[in-house]
Amino acid sequence: MMELESELLWADAKAIADNVVFRAFNQHLSDIEIKVLQASWEEQTYDDMARSYGYSAEYLNKDIGNKLWRKLSIAIGERVTKKNFKEALRRSQPSRSIEVTPNLPFPEGAVALDSPMYVERTGVELLCYETVLNPGALIRVKAPNLMGKTSLLTRILSYAANHNCQAVYLDLSSVDRAILTDLDKFLRWLCCMVGRQLKLKNCLDDYWDTEILGSNDNCTAYFEEYLLPQIDCPLVLGIDEVDRLFPYSTVVEDVLGMLRSWHEKGKIVDLWKRLRLVIAHSTEAYIPLDINQSPFNAGVPVELSEFDREQIQSLAQLHGLSWNPTQVEALMQTVGGHPYLVRLALYYVATGRVTLEQLLQEAATESGVYNAHLRHYLEVLQQLPQLLEAFKTVVLSPNAVELASMQIYKLHSMGLVQRRGNFVTPWCNLYRDYFGRVLAAV
């Protein structure tokens, strides 16, 4: 437990404001609202903000600021203005202390919608929120494993649901292989799961014409003639872990081509304008796709970057850690800004199980906090001897290494390497040190 400082920190204020707004409206603060809040925290005028952010002062004042203060007033239960919001946020806490450590969730899987531990990337969320409300929109969220794709995807769907849309989330990582390898089964599964989440009766047998139409045509017809007409608002379909389809060329080409065709229909056909697609994947498909059939060169691309120093500093404060820049830099020297590796370190240090110095000293050893994570990757690589040899070359080389395209795709999608054109380096020093040691003997 850590006592709240007499002067409220910006990171704490941001978390408090976001939490009270989410509890009241089931919606997080937008990027531009956070910018206005932070600038107000720094006692900037709206004219100052306008010069910094490229918006008009009138827009920031009347369209963003006034609505933000009204929103906080409702959420907190007292009148909040640009002048008194600091005191209002401090008073809105249930007590004079922030109980961080006892309630810290272990960092695994997606970050919960109501968690203050979610870190926004500059401009990314705002772009996604604006795009998903556009007719026929397609958003492609791309990042290696453990970078936060699912956390962002669920927030896009939540935002859409709060703006008069029906939101459906499909996770392909949970689909049986027998379904993924059969085009007709997969598309029937897709239609069935969308219908179930929309609480519609399963009418597949009434619309599926196996004698004349192919599987893609049947799936498209089911959406066009049944699913979309049954709802009176836009449908946002989020498909996570699209990579699961990539090994099955006879399925993935048709599915991706169909999704691209739906997006194209959304540009010209009123009914299809209701459908908005959000797909999350680790890499592009490593099979050749016709440029006009692939969804990977259409829509709005979103790539998730690593956390920067300021974001890690803010996240450390949310964990109750008063780290200085030197401590942040020390952690980044080992794990870079990798979201999962950073959060794991903060969790163990904040819960008092290890000091930062001890964590860094033992990071690449069998007794370190990353042991399970590293051994998981080692076990995966051991099942793929050629990929293991390629990665061994990377971690043992002091310079960037050129690999075959397929090896780059696979290692990057796993989050093990950073790409530098046709060359790669280990994602971070943690991977170089650990795998350099264990693979040197292989």
Sequence and secondary structure as in RCSB ss.txt:
>XXXX:A:sequence
MMELESELLWADAKAIADNVVFRAFNQHLSDIEIKVLQASWEEQTYDDMARSYGYSAEYLNKDIGNKLWRKLSIA
IGERVTKKNFKEALRRSQPSRSIEVTPNLPFPEGAVALDSPMYVERTGVELLCYETVLNPGALIRVKAPNLMGKT
SLLTRILSYAANHNCQAVYLDLSSVDRAILTDLDKFLRWLCCMVGRQLKLKNCLDDYWDTEILGSNDNCTAYFEE
YLLPQIDCPLVLGIDEVDRLFPYSTVVEDVLGMLRSWHEKGKIVDLWKRLRLVIAHSTEAYIPLDINQSPFNAGV
PVELSEFDREQIQSLAQLHGLSWNPTQVEALMQTVGGHPYLVRLALYYVATGRVTLEQLLQEAATESGVYNAHLR
HYLEVLQQLPQLLEAFKTVVLSPNAVELASMQIYKLHSMGLVQRRGNFVTPWCNLYRDYFGRVLAAV
>XXXX:A:secstr
 EE  SS  HHHHHHHHHHHHHHHHS    HHHHHHHHHHHTT  HHHHHHHHSS HHIIIIIIIHHHHHHHHHH
HTS   TTTHHHHHHHTSSSSEE  GGG     SS  TT TT    TTHHHHHHHHHTSTT EEEEE  TTSSHH
HHHHHHHHHHHTTT EEEEEEGGGS HHHHT HHHHHHHHHHHHHHHTT    HHHH  TTTS HHHHHHHHIII
IIGGG SS EEEEEE GGGGTT HHHHHHHHHHHHHHHHHTTT HHHHTEEEEEEESS  SS   TTT GGGSSE
EEE     HHHHHHHHHHTT    HHHHHHHHHHHTT HHHHHHHHHHHHTTSS HHHHHHHTTSTTSTTHHHHH
HHHHHHHT HHHHHHHHHHHH SS EE  HHHHHHHHHHT EEEETTEEEESSHHHHHHHHHHHHT 
